[in-house]
């Protein structure tokens, strides 16, 4: 199966109103070429699951500034003041989740688990509307799985089967999100032939990747 797509073909799989996962941490490891394309195509009303909203001019913060998002589910919005401003004016819904809980909810979505029990958030606003479960003499919040229609991830080296290596901290959230979406599209910084990537360096197996778009920026 040829998994390579042009960016135009990839954008045919993304529509207004979808829920997307976008990898990376403070824009490091975020697939910028997909953000460029979403802006160019005029896609809007998206729900985005991400670690953070980047910066006003970098990462998915650019989608915030251009008001392409309906809702953000993230652990941190502080580096992008526009996110807070739009949240306060009611133009953007923001669901803040403690970072470890966010990662575990995505992992649950990818592994088919029913949720995770955590004490983080007990007795705070995080607890509102959630089920408290008593186990082994302690209380925990039940945090439900997160999944997306499409995960847009970034790979440093990707082979034509979709086997993916992430360099250093660009790994953040990308492998987790590649498990937790109906469709996974990787933006490849460097695309190589099958067999050229050392199996010991594969962090996301190609079986999880549906499509590859070449040309991610360095």
C-alpha positions in Angstrom: 0.0 0.0 0.0 1.3 3.4 -1.0 0.8 5.6 2.0 2.3 8.8 0.5 -0.1 11.6 -0.1 0.3 15.1 -1.3 -0.8 17.8 1.1 -3.8 18.5 -1.0 -4.9 14.8 -0.7 -4.3 14.8 3.0 -6.4 17.9 3.5 -9.3 16.1 1.8 -9.5 13.9 4.9 -9.9 16.9 7.3 -13.2 18.7 7.5 -14.9 21.5 9.4 -16.0 20.3 12.9 -13.6 17.4 13.2 -11.7 16.5 16.4 -8.0 16.5 15.8 -5.0 15.5 17.9 -1.8 17.5 17.3 1.5 16.2 18.7 4.3 18.2 20.2 5.1 20.3 23.3 5.2 24.1 23.2 5.5 23.7 19.4 8.5 21.4 19.5 7.4 18.3 17.6 4.3 19.9 16.3 3.6 19.2 12.6 3.7 22.7 11.2 3.0 21.8 7.6 -0.4 20.6 8.5 -1.2 23.8 10.4 -0.1 25.7 7.3 -2.5 23.6 5.1 -5.4 23.9 7.5 -5.0 27.7 7.4 -4.7 27.7 3.6 -7.8 25.5 3.1 -9.9 27.5 5.5 -10.9 24.6 7.8 -12.6 25.8 11.0 -14.8 24.8 13.9 -12.3 22.2 15.0 -11.8 20.6 18.4 -8.1 20.1 19.0 -6.6 17.8 21.7 -3.0 18.9 22.3 -0.6 19.5 25.2 -0.7 23.3 24.8 -1.6 26.0 22.4 1.9 26.9 21.5 2.6 30.6 20.7 0.7 33.2 18.7 3.1 32.7 15.7 4.2 29.1 16.2 2.6 25.7 16.6 -1.2 25.3 16.7 -1.3 28.7 18.3 -1.7 30.0 14.8 -5.0 28.2 14.5 -6.1 29.9 17.7 -5.2 33.4 16.4 -7.1 32.8 13.2 -10.1 31.6 15.1 -10.2 28.2 13.5 -11.0 26.3 16.7 -14.2 25.8 18.5 -12.7 23.9 21.5 -9.2 23.2 22.9 -8.5 20.3 25.2 -5.0 20.9 26.7 -2.9 21.0 29.8 -1.5 24.5 29.3 -2.4 27.7 27.4 -0.1 30.2 29.2 2.4 30.8 26.3 -0.4 32.0 24.0 -2.2 35.0 25.4 -4.7 34.9 22.6 -6.1 31.6 23.9 -6.9 33.1 27.2 -8.4 36.2 25.6 -10.7 34.2 23.4 -11.7 31.9 26.3 -12.6 34.9 28.4 -14.7 36.5 25.6 -16.5 33.2 25.1 -15.2 32.8 21.5 -13.2 29.6 22.4 -14.1 26.8 24.7 -11.1 25.6 26.7 -10.9 22.4 28.8 -7.8 22.3 30.9 -6.5 18.9 32.0 -3.5 18.2 34.3 -0.7 17.2 32.0 -0.2 13.7 33.3 -3.9 13.1 33.3 -4.1 14.3 29.7 -1.4 11.9 28.6 -3.1 9.0 30.4 -6.5 9.8 28.9 -5.0 9.7 25.4 -3.2 6.5 26.3 -6.5 5.0 27.4 -8.1 6.0 24.1 -5.4 4.3 22.2 -5.2 1.1 24.3 -9.0 0.6 24.5 -9.1 1.1 28.3 -12.3 2.4 30.0 -10.4 5.2 31.8 -7.8 5.9 34.4 -8.1 6.5 38.2 -6.1 9.4 39.5 -6.1 11.4 42.7 -5.0 14.5 40.8 -7.7 17.1 40.9 -9.6 15.7 43.9 -11.2 18.6 45.8 -10.6 21.1 43.0 -12.6 22.3 40.0 -11.2 19.4 38.1 -13.5 17.1 40.1 -16.7 18.8 38.9 -19.0 16.4 37.1 -16.7 13.4 37.4 -17.2 10.1 39.1 -15.2 9.6 42.3 -14.2 5.9 42.9 -13.1 4.6 46.3 -10.5 1.8 46.0 -8.0 0.4 48.4 -8.9 2.9 51.0 -8.4 6.0 48.8 -10.6 8.2 46.5 -9.8 8.7 42.9 -11.3 10.6 40.0 -12.3 8.5 37.0 -10.9 10.2 33.9 -12.4 9.0 30.6 -10.4 8.1 27.4 -9.8 10.7 24.7 -9.8 9.8 21.0 -9.9 11.9 17.8 -11.0 11.6 14.2 -7.5 12.3 12.9 -4.1 12.5 14.6 -1.6 14.8 12.9 1.9 13.8 14.1 5.4 14.8 13.1 8.2 12.3 12.4 11.9 13.2 12.1 12.6 10.1 10.0 9.8 8.1 8.4 10.1 5.1 6.1 7.5 4.5 3.3 5.7 2.0 5.5 5.1 4.7 8.1 7.6 3.5 10.7 8.6 6.6 12.5 11.5 7.9 14.6 11.2 11.1 16.6 14.3 13.1 17.4 14.8 14.0 21.0 12.0 16.1 22.5 10.0 16.1 19.3 8.7 12.8 20.5 6.4 14.5 23.0 2.8 13.3 22.6 3.3 12.1 19.0 3.5 8.3 19.8 0.6 8.5 22.2 -1.6 10.3 19.7 -0.7 7.9 16.9 -2.5 5.3 19.0 -5.7 7.2 19.7 -7.2 8.4 16.4 -9.3 6.8 13.6 -6.9 8.1 11.0 -3.2 8.9 11.6 -1.2 11.2 9.2 2.5 11.8 9.8 4.4 14.8 8.4 7.8 13.4 7.6 10.9 15.6 8.0 12.9 13.0 6.2 11.3 10.2 4.2 13.5 7.0 3.6 13.0 3.7 1.8 11.7 0.7 3.7 14.6 -0.9 5.5 16.7 2.2 5.8 15.4 3.0 9.3 17.0 0.9 12.1 14.2 -1.2 13.7 15.6 -0.3 17.1 14.8 3.4 16.3 11.2 2.8 15.4 9.0 4.6 18.0 5.7 4.4 16.1 5.2 1.2 14.1 4.1 1.8 10.5 0.9 -0.3 11.1 -0.4 2.6 13.1 0.2 5.2 10.3 -2.4 5.5 7.6 -0.8 8.2 5.5 2.5 10.1 5.1 3.1 13.6 3.8 6.7 14.6 3.0 8.2 18.0 3.6 7.9 18.7 7.3 10.3 21.6 8.2 13.5 21.2 10.1 
